[in-house]
Amino acid sequence: MAGGLFRDRGMGLLMLRSGAGVRRTGQKDEGQMRETIRKKVMADKQEYIPRQVKHAPLYELEHVDDLGISPLYKVRVDGKRADVFGNEFFHFAVLVYDREEQIRDVEVTVLDEFETAKIRPSFAGISFEKDNQVLKFRLPAGKRVVLEIDDDLLCPLYLLQTERVERPGNTSYEFQKGSVYNIDTLELKTGDVVYIEEGAVVSGRIWSRMADHIRIVGNGILYGGNWHKWNENGAEQMLVTILGKDIEIRGITLLDGGSWHVVPTACEDVRIDDINVLGKVITGDGIDIVGCKDVTVRNCFVRANDDCISVKAEEFQDPSGCADVKHILVEDCLFWNAEFGNVLEIGYETRCDEISDVVFRRCEILHCEYEGNQSGGVLTIHNADRAFVHDIHYEDIRIEDAQEKFIDIKTLDSKYSRDRSRGMICDIRFKNIEITEGMFPVSIVRGFEMKNEVYRPHDLYFENIVIHGKKMACVNDMRMVKELSDGFHFV
């Protein structure tokens, strides 16, 4: 029965209703599919519109393939067929591997005419054999890659490997393989464990407040695409934990939320590990760390049409979100920032006293696409409120395509500001960062001066910054705009 079984500790077995889902399948003639998708997406430019949070989806899912089956790609891994989902923006397969696996043989059939193919990240050095429309290559277990054909950024194939997560023994909520669940909002309590099994699709939101020791794990999908129109944003944030301690999110894939996807708020000891986020709408941030302490984001993939990672302090989820932020680590992750937003962002909302000890390291950035409204960038700090932002580290980062600004650091009064005064930015360190392909992006560091307020970002350190093979030795080398700021040190 569509909807499957929903296990609720203390409540027995409940059957969830399965509403009138919309199954978006069907294929076009070969040679026309990509062009049809491109025309549809480009004909209706996305625009952000403030909306009210909905309490029910536009329609409910009935089958797993209501997500849409890709008309462009077929995939086999170690000789076995893999499910390849597809909608107007994404063609992807979640490939679950076991820890003992080393190398996987992958075969991709492209159901459209193409001339060139590229597997990113390029640094992975994955070569392939091409036989007409079939590509064959060997993929290290655990390595996430993106296949781009004919340099087309609208229709790539995302191959997202995640390590198998076995069902925990103390599961509170279990969503089982092959079933879909329409949960609306699932509120968690202290000690709850959610398990979304590989092959399960859960439509709705997960939320908690003042709940500790929470685990949300598995290899299934948390889906938000039926809560908003395909080319419009929503207001529902998908996975929000407020004022919690000891929070673990591992292995799952979050798909097509109408707003922010993962939002720990005023939490401590948060571990986000080995998850995938695929967001396609404006305001569809990947992971927003709001007023938190001791957060680790490790081995994740985020493709967002807004900020991939954003560190903030604000009150949208709860007034407690306006808390100091410290001890944040983002490492070993892969990012793709589409048209809007930034890749690794601090801001704009900085409504606390201090944001410090934030480290981004060993990350790879496939694309930071062109935004065009002067706010997009790769490594960015937009201090639009009062926080003292300091001790921020960017280390061992490889960037393949930066169509927007490389570094964008500003103290400013913006449409997002609510504090009456601005904050200082200082002690920002960049080490071992390379841009390997694409254009040579500009950078901007700009302070703030208004009446009796002067806030000049200062003490910025640049060590081994390489753009297109050349080591940067000064501000001019980096094509950097420097205004109302001091203390730039190059090594």
DACOR-V850450 format. One line per field, one symbol per residue. psi: psi as a letter, one per 40 degrees, with the letter a starting at -180 (. if undefined). burial: I if it has 16 or more other C-alpha atoms within 10 Angstrom, else O. Layout:
psi: ???
burial: ???
This chain:
psi: hidahhhhheeahhhiihagihhgaiiiiieedddddddddddghihhhhiihieiidiiidideedhhhediihhhfeihihhiiaedihihhhhiideidihhhhhhhfihidiihhihdddfhiihhgbehhhihhhhehhihhhhffhedfihhhhhiihhihidfhdhhhiheiihgebhhhiiheihhhhiheihhhaihiihfhifhhhiaeahhheeeeiidfiiaehhdhhhhfiighhhhdihhhfieaidhghhfiighhhhfiihhheiiefichhhhfiighhhhfihhhifahdhhhihieddideefiihighhhifihihhadiaichihadhfgadhhifhhhifihhdigihdefeeiichihggeaeihhifhhhhghhhdhgeaichhhhhihieeidieiiiihighhhhghhhdaaihiiihhhahhhbehhhhhighhhhfhhhfehhheidddefhhhhfiighhh.
burial: OIIIIIIOOOOOOOOIIIOOOIOOOOOOOOOOIIOOOIOOIOOOOOOOOOOOOOOOIOIIIIIIIIIIIIIIIIIIOOOOOIIIIIIIIIIIIIIIIOOOOOOIOIIIIIIIIOOOIIIIIIOOOOOIOOOOOIIIOIIOIIIIIIIIIOOOOIIIIIIIIIIIIOOOOOIIIIIIIIIIIIIIIOOIIIIIIIIIIIIIIIIIIIIIIOIIIIIIIIIIIIIIIIIIOIIIIIIIIIIIIIIIIIIIIIIIIIIIIIIIIIIIIIIIIIIIIIIIIIIIIIIIIIIIIIIIIIIIIIIIIIIIIIIIIIIIIIIOIOOIIIIIIIIIIIIIIIIIIIIIIIIIIIIIIIIIIIIIIIIIIIIIIIIIIIIOOOOIIIIIIIIIIIIIIIIIIIIIIIIIIIIIIIIIIIIIIOOOIIIOOIIIIIIIIIIIIIIIIOOIIIIIIIIIOOOOOOIIIIIIIIIIIIIOOOIIIOIOOIOIOIOIIIOOOOO
